[in-house]
């Protein structure tokens, strides 16, 4: 009598396809954003930082918005402490990502200090988009590894290229940093509140630029978030009171 034919493991096949989809999406994000490290390398070198300082920022800080804010303030002649403060406030959001990701990923304690270096907008977005812990871990790891490797490689290439061509302003490359920053930031503005915060921050930053030292307008622009949130809370409170009055 013939041996019964083994049925394919349908569950395993579906899991493999899901993992492959996560890897594909994570690689797409990592490569797309990682290549913009070239613009940071050019911007940083053009602002006067050495090759070593530029590469150290990408290796140790590894959060694009904060890096661009720091070198932008320094390029404008800002005080290093003020520039660092602006970069710090932009990077604080990663701490909140970490609180959420620590519960989702549930990584071993020995791994957490190393994983913390990869807690940024892109890795958080890919991980949080996955329906399972396994998918979140894969998405976080692949996005983080790809982005970290490419960001640092392209930072090095950008800094070397800036040193080779000399005056970056003459080539218009001084605008590369702000352009990339806006390209990365704009798609994140989904809700009306987020857009209002961004608009008010731009108005504060540009309006205070002529009257405050370089780097300080960035700190002042951070006040946009609490102001908008306060006004939004007041608006919702008034709407709720009016609804309660009508219900009576």
C-alpha positions, 0 to 999 in steps of 0.5 A: 500500500502506497505511503500517504502524500504529505500535505504542504504546510500552508501556514508555513508558506503564508508566514514565509510570504508575509516575511518576504513582504516585510523585508521588501518594504523595509528594504525599500524604505531603508534604501530610499532614505539611506541615499539621502545621507549624501545630502547630509555629507555635502551639507555638513562638509559645506558648513565647515565640519571636518570629514571625521566630525561629519561621519561621527554625527551619522555614526553616533547621532543617526537621526537625519532631522537633528543632524540637518538642524545642527549643521544648518545652525552651525553653517548660519553662524549659530552658537554650538550649544544653541545648535545642539539644543535645537538638534536635541529637541528634534530628537526627543521624539525618538524617546517616545517611539522607543517607549512604544517599540519596547512593548511591541518588539519585546527584545532581550535586555542585552540587545536593547541598548544596540537596538535603541540606536536604530529607533528613528522615524522610519524604523518605527513606522515600518515596525508599527505597521506590521500586524504581528510581533515577528513582522515588527521585529523583521521590519525594524531590523531590516530597516535599521540595518539597511538605513544605518549602513547606507546613511553612513556610507553616503554621508562619507561619499557626500563629505568626500565629494564636498571636499573635492568640489570646494565651495558647495554654495557655488554649486547650489548644494547648500540647499540640498540639506533643507530640500531633503529634510522637507522631502522626508518631513512633508509626507508625515503631515497627515492631520489638520493639527499636524499641518497647523503645527508645521505652518506655525513653526515655519512662521515662527522660524522665519519671522524670528530669523532676522531678530534672533541669533542663529539657532534660536529660531529653531528652538522658538519654532518648537513652541508651535506644538504646545500652542496649537495643541492648546488651541485645539483642546480649547476648540474641542472643549467649546464644541463639547460644551455646545453639544451638551447644551443642545442635548439638554 
